[in-house]
Amino acid sequence: MADFLNSLVGSIDPYMLQILVNVGIAIVLALGLNVITGLTGQLSLGHAAFMSIGAFTSAMVTIKTGLPFFANLAVTGVVTAIVAAAIGFPILRLTGDYLAICTLGFAEIVKVFFLNFEPTNKALGLTVPPAKTSIPMPIYVWVVAILAIILVTFVQSSRFGRALKAIREDEIAADAMGINTARYKIQAFALGSFMAGIGGGLYAHFLSYINPSDFGFLKSVDILAMVVLGGLGSVPGAVIGSSVLASAPEFLRFMSQYRMLVYGALLVFLMVFRPNGLLGGVNVTELLLRAVGRKPAGK
């Protein structure tokens, strides 16, 4: 099986393969932020910080212990979630702009920490050894991306997901209805950061080199733009938004001097004509049923 997977990956053009892997990692990151911002309504500008914690944790686990990669990712996700829960307990008492500023400040603290942390080679960055797995990394990335889609879809339709939506719509009303808003917000923050940590681990082992500067403020904005473009709270939207924005810079490379102009103009155009995002407020299941000529349940 491993030989077949390696030959399959080897048959794909390396340039296209890198784009596909970048899209897969972006899907995992965007779905994680979608739980925090899209489902729960908590604006976070520090998602790249949890990605960096995951990347450096995963790299150090590989260097120091040599754990199999699936166990490595599990440890990485749990460590990142614990950090998120610890920082989320005090800052999730805030809302709106104040929460965004706090998460942005936390992201800068994490970045400066890794820039001065000796075990991760400070500002020089860290060379990451190959993952302990026989499965090619591109296959691993897409398996994790598919599992992330299934997980977030399940969460969205669960009791937990409905509580998060209630908090997003009106936190005071949700609290009055008996929902423990503080606990649910921390759990959502930990779950989203868990996925960010796993995305960081995949990123580190695919590129084989990580630097603290790769996880700055603009990286957080990129991930947030993916969620907003696709539609807040929409799983298919997060997948489409991350796919478009992760691959757009490469497809616009032929006009390298103007690609960022086109990229920005596309976002402005969509925000004017689709302020809720591409699939924001759209029931994708209902659309698919109508497309095959079936009536949705209850219609």
KEVEX-496391 format. One record per residue (C-alpha): residue in one letter; x, y, z. Coordinates in steps of 0.25 Angstrom, whole numbers, padded with zeros to 4 digits, always signed. Last residue first. Layout:
% KEVEX-496391
AXYZ...
END
This chain:
% KEVEX-496391
K-0164+0084+0010G-0162+0077+0023A-0150+0069+0017P-0144+0075+0005K-0151+0071-0008R-0143+0063-0018G-0140+0066-0032V-0125+0064-0032A-0122+0079-0031R-0132+0081-0021L-0126+0071-0012L-0112+0078-0014L-0118+0091-0011E-0124+0086+0002T-0111+0080+0007V-0104+0093+0004N-0113+0101+0012V-0108+0115+0009G-0107+0126+0020G-0093+0129+0017L-0089+0121+0005L-0080+0131-0003G-0079+0140+0009N-0089+0147+0017P-0086+0161+0010R-0089+0155-0004F-0089+0166-0013V-0081+0176-0006M-0072+0166+0001L-0070+0158-0012F-0065+0170-0019V-0056+0175-0008L-0050+0161-0007L-0048+0160-0022A-0042+0174-0022G-0032+0170-0012Y-0027+0158-0020V-0026+0166-0032L-0018+0176-0026M-0009+0165-0019R-0007+0159-0033Y-0003+0172-0039Q+0012+0171-0040S+0012+0155-0041M+0003+0155-0053F+0007+0140-0057R+0007+0137-0042L-0009+0139-0041F-0011+0124-0041E-0001+0123-0029P-0007+0134-0021A-0021+0128-0023S-0018+0114-0018A-0019+0117-0003L-0030+0127-0005V-0039+0119-0013S-0037+0106-0006S-0039+0113+0008G-0051+0120+0003I-0057+0107-0003V-0054+0098+0010A-0059+0109+0019G-0072+0111+0011P-0074+0096+0011V-0074+0097+0026S-0082+0109+0027G-0082+0117+0041L-0077+0130+0034G-0077+0129+0019G-0067+0125+0009L-0060+0138+0009V-0061+0141+0024V-0054+0127+0027M-0043+0129+0017A-0041+0143+0021L-0039+0139+0035I-0028+0129+0031D-0021+0140+0023V-0023+0150+0035S-0016+0140+0044K-0005+0139+0034L-0003+0154+0033F-0002+0155+0048G+0011+0146+0048F+0013+0131+0047D+0024+0130+0037S+0033+0139+0045P+0034+0128+0055N+0042+0120+0045I+0039+0106+0041Y+0046+0096+0032S+0043+0082+0027L+0032+0088+0018F+0022+0076+0019H+0026+0073+0033A+0024+0087+0039Y+0011+0090+0031L+0005+0076+0036G+0009+0080+0050G+0003+0094+0049G-0010+0088+0043I-0011+0079+0056G-0009+0091+0064A-0020+0099+0057M-0029+0087+0059F-0027+0087+0074S-0028+0102+0074G-0042+0101+0068L-0046+0091+0079A-0039+0099+0090F-0047+0111+0086A-0060+0103+0085Q-0058+0097+0099I-0055+0111+0105K-0067+0117+0098Y-0076+0105+0103R-0071+0107+0118A-0073+0122+0118T-0087+0121+0112N-0092+0111+0122I-0106+0110+0114G-0117+0111+0124M-0127+0119+0115A-0123+0132+0122D-0108+0129+0117A-0113+0127+0103A-0121+0140+0104I-0109+0148+0109E-0100+0142+0098D-0109+0145+0086E-0107+0140+0072R-0093+0134+0074I-0096+0128+0088A-0109+0121+0082K-0100+0116+0070L-0090+0110+0080A-0101+0103+0088R-0106+0097+0074G-0092+0092+0072F-0091+0085+0085R-0105+0079+0083S-0099+0073+0070S-0101+0078+0056Q-0089+0087+0055V-0080+0077+0063F-0083+0066+0053T-0080+0076+0041V-0067+0080+0049L-0063+0066+0051I-0066+0061+0036I-0058+0073+0030A-0047+0071+0040L-0046+0056+0036I-0045+0060+0021A-0034+0070+0024V-0027+0059+0032V-0027+0050+0020W-0023+0061+0011V-0011+0064+0019Y-0007+0049+0021I-0008+0047+0006P+0001+0059+0003M+0011+0054+0014P+0013+0041+0008I+0009+0029+0017S+0021+0021+0022T+0021+0029+0035K+0031+0035+0045A+0031+0049+0039P+0043+0054+0033P+0053+0063+0041V+0049+0078+0043T+0059+0089+0042L+0056+0100+0052G+0057+0115+0050L+0068+0124+0051A+0060+0134+0060K+0062+0125+0072N+0067+0111+0069T+0055+0104+0075P+0062+0100+0088E+0067+0114+0089F+0054+0121+0090N+0056+0136+0086L+0048+0137+0073F+0039+0126+0079F+0035+0135+0090V+0034+0147+0081K+0024+0140+0072V+0016+0135+0084I+0015+0149+0090E+0010+0154+0076A-0001+0144+0076F-0005+0147+0090G-0006+0162+0086L-0015+0158+0074T-0024+0150+0083C-0025+0161+0093I-0028+0171+0082A-0039+0162+0076L-0045+0160+0089Y-0046+0175+0091D-0052+0177+0077G-0064+0167+0080T-0065+0161+0093L-0057+0159+0106R-0059+0148+0117L-0052+0140+0106I-0039+0146+0111P-0038+0139+0125F-0041+0125+0122G-0037+0125+0107I-0022+0126+0111A-0022+0113+0119A-0032+0106+0109A-0023+0110+0097V-0011+0105+0104I-0018+0092+0107A-0023+0091+0092T-0009+0093+0087V-0004+0082+0095V-0015+0073+0091G-0013+0076+0076T+0002+0073+0077V+0000+0060+0085A-0010+0055+0075L-0001+0060+0063N+0011+0052+0069A+0002+0040+0071F-0002+0040+0056F+0013+0043+0052P+0019+0031+0060L+0027+0036+0072G+0042+0040+0069T+0044+0045+0083K+0053+0057+0083I+0053+0062+0068T+0039+0057+0065V+0033+0063+0078M+0041+0076+0075A+0035+0077+0061S+0021+0075+0066T+0022+0085+0077F+0028+0095+0068A+0017+0094+0057G+0006+0093+0068I+0010+0105+0075S+0012+0112+0062M-0003+0108+0058F-0007+0113+0071A-0001+0126+0069A-0006+0127+0054H-0020+0127+0060G-0018+0140+0068L-0028+0150+0061S-0040+0143+0068L-0054+0149+0067Q-0063+0140+0076G-0076+0137+0068T-0078+0123+0073L-0080+0116+0060G-0073+0125+0050T-0062+0131+0059I-0058+0119+0068V-0063+0107+0060N-0059+0114+0047L-0045+0116+0052G-0043+0101+0053L-0049+0099+0039A-0040+0110+0033L-0028+0103+0039V-0031+0089+0034I-0036+0095+0020A-0022+0103+0019I-0014+0090+0021G-0022+0083+0010V-0020+0095+0001N-0005+0096+0004V-0004+0081+0000L-0012+0083-0013I-0003+0095-0017Q+0010+0087-0013L+0005+0075-0022M+0002+0085-0033Y+0017+0089-0033P+0022+0075-0031D+0014+0069-0043I+0006+0057-0039S+0012+0043-0043G+0020+0043-0030V+0008+0044-0021L+0002+0031-0028S+0016+0024-0027N+0017+0027-0012L+0003+0023-0010F+0005+0010-0017D+0018+0007-0010A+0011+0010+0004M+0000+0000+0000
END
